[in-house]
Amino acid sequence: MDGGDAGKTRTMKKTVCVTGAGGFVASWLVQRLLSRGDYLVRGTVRDPSDPKNAHLMALDGAGERLRLFKADLLDRASVAAAVAGCDGVFHVASPVPAVEPTNPDVEIMAPAVTGTQNMLEASHAANVRRVVVVSSVAAVIANPTSIPDDAVADEDCWSDEDYCRATKNWYCLSKTVAEREALAYGERTGMDVVTVCPPWVLGPLLQPTVNATSMGFVKYLKGENTDEKRRNMVDVRDVADALVLTYETPEAAGRRYICSAHAMKVSEIISLVSSLYPDLKLHYPREFVQKEDEKGVSSKRLQALGWKFRTVEETLRDTIDSYKAAGILN
């Protein structure tokens, strides 16, 4: 290869699609991809002209290398148009219920499971090289019989679908069924599918609206949720880094990765926030209501690829600063 050809190789852009691009995790993923300079990014959103997606086009490099596509995951044709010609797909879009669903099959299961199936089939038809699917530790730890309380769950652990149905934990069920289908589809078709399972995701907001996960944290800080339990958590920016890492690492092919950084009691998190922000008006509950702790999880497989994560102090500082700037906390 002569020098001219080598130069062309170095400047070639990889085209990738990010589903649900305007969401909490997906916005940071788009930011990370654009910051690298060698990606052309397509983002699927419900309405590209909606002001709530304006933050995406304001990102550095967006004007030259980001294109938003109007797509509904339940409309296979719109998904196919977004992924056509892509080298890779990051499937991030999935419903996170803020309230108890009245029709879980329609509100949660169909978007998560059928939406994932449509994306996989469209990606396979488009000869996409690798699909990275964002799942959740909700698909790992909801299994009271096969995972002892003192055990640390790894990628071989799966949530029990019957238990999720019996307890009406529709989010856990949707993530479990969708992730199993994604990995099975890869095995059936030979398409390269990787799944990443983050827990409770905290961190600064890029999008103008408060997502369900962040609002859950705000409710703790305001004393509106008094449930006390140990929770696994991770910084949204570290999740975005993990997604890029698993996409770019050849040996990640066909594997599942837990992406968790810390485990703390809710009361410990609130106490730490209070010590970092002594002037912040937090509303401690008079009494916490003890709930079942989340099972511990291991991210050793992801760390073996080179994944690193922030300190909990950095995550909480940046989260609170973001909330204050957005007027969510005073």
Disulfide bonds with the S-S distance in Angstrom:
none
